[in-house]
Amino acid sequence: MARFLVPDRVCLLVLVEHYLDGHLGANARLAVLSFLSTRIHTSIDDVKSTKSRSQRFQSGRDAIDGAFSALTQSAAVLPGRTVYDVFLQRLWRLDGLDAFRELFERIPNWIRAVGEASNSKTRLSRVSPLGQFVRRCCVEFTRLQFPDVQSLWTSFCAYRAPSWKSWALRHPDEAARYDAISASSNGVLDPSYEHVGAREASYMSVEDANELTTFCIQHLQKLGGRVPEDLRTALQSWIDQQHDAGSSSLQYFLAFFEQWKAGQYSGAVESLHRYFDYSLASKAANGSSDNPRMYYQYALLHLSVLHADFDCWDESVEAMDECIATARENQDTACLNFALSWLLYLRQAMPDSRHATYKTVSSSVGSVTSEQDELIFLKAKARETKHWSLLSSTLLEESKLMMYTHNQNIGTRHTICVSERSARSAHRHACNSTVR
């Protein structure tokens, strides 16, 4: 599986070149630019956008007619032609590996040189979204070995194959010339072929698979559901393709949530250990200077929550105590506040456990305060760090404490009343006995 370059992105490069040539009307330029912006991810907001993310993955799975169908709604400069027709014409001009390589060799000419006037309409700024995208594509293509370039070319040919009929009807002369070239190449350039190398996995990159895996993990964390069967199958096929390209540890994190929701305790614990082990090994292999212990508190936090969900309260509290100690050592305030909130929940969930010491939050932070002061402390920290999930959980625990205190007060008053009635009854009984 390719790291970044896939046939879908090569088609986007062809469309960017057509946009820069200036052979588009004002309305068509705006439509093409809007289309490109929905397919290119360059900012955190775009990555977090569910709609944009879905469009990106759907375009990778669809045929070229479906992925670029929006271009048929914009008219080209030529009468009776749409932008999609001109786009196909440029796409089928790539009639060999040499023309394919020349496309990437022209990319540096699209970028505005340092110090060049900014009013140049035919050049891209180096820091613009399109500029960053084409520069990334150029760098990734330079890194490819020749077998990888050949694999990308064959995948690209299979990806554009469904558009052959639409292009051949518009350009019969060029289609005949392409047929002649295909005949001389022993069918390698056959426009109708869809060989074994054109599997769906070849249309997805490692970055896309990791992004989709992260997206699924976020939804599992927020909604608590499970990944649908069709998406799980697609993810598994993409993950299998990544083994030769350096598999990401995110697959074990996804397996951890899947096994957790499926009630597989031992499998979830094993997947969690594998995720953090592979993450640390990957960072060490990449030469990362991060301290490995900074990830320990998050492993312990997930482990504690997992233990609590399976009613292993003793193990959960032990893991949470260690998580708090590690977070304090690494000065991770966000993890520390969240762990303190969970410890407060664990203490209230099982207050009568005989096998574990459910210490108060105040003892963990090194002070002696009441439960109400602990809640005030957590609410203040949540508002300070804008950690709204922590604030909501703290408010929930505060409401539980108020209800518990209120019920306890009612029970105390009821006990006092019963005791008073019993005392009065005993006093009357004693008086009656004395009279007799």
Secondary structure, 3 states (H helix, E strand, C coil): CCCCCCHHHHHHHHHHHHHHCCCCCHHHHHHHHHHHHHHCCCCHHHHHCHHHHHHHHHHHHCCHHHHCHHHHHCECCCCCCEHHHHHHHHHCCCCCHHHHHHHHHCHHHHECCCCCCCCCCCCECCCCHHHHHHHHHHHHHHHCCHHHHHHHHHHHHHHHHHHHHHHHHHCHHHHHHHHHHHHHCCCCCCCCCCCHHHCHHHHCCHHHHHHHHHHHHHHHHHHCCCCCHHHHHHHHHHHHHCHHHCCCCHHHHHHHHHHHHCCCHHHHHHHHHHHHHHHHHHHHHCCCCCCHHHHHHHHHHHHHHHHHHCCCHHHHHHHHHHHHHHHHHHCCHHHHHHHHHHHHHHHHHCCCCCCCCCCCHHHHHCCCCCHHHHHHHHHHHHHHHCCHHHHHHHHHHHHHHHHHHHHHHHHHHHHHHHHHHHHHHHHHHHHHHHHC
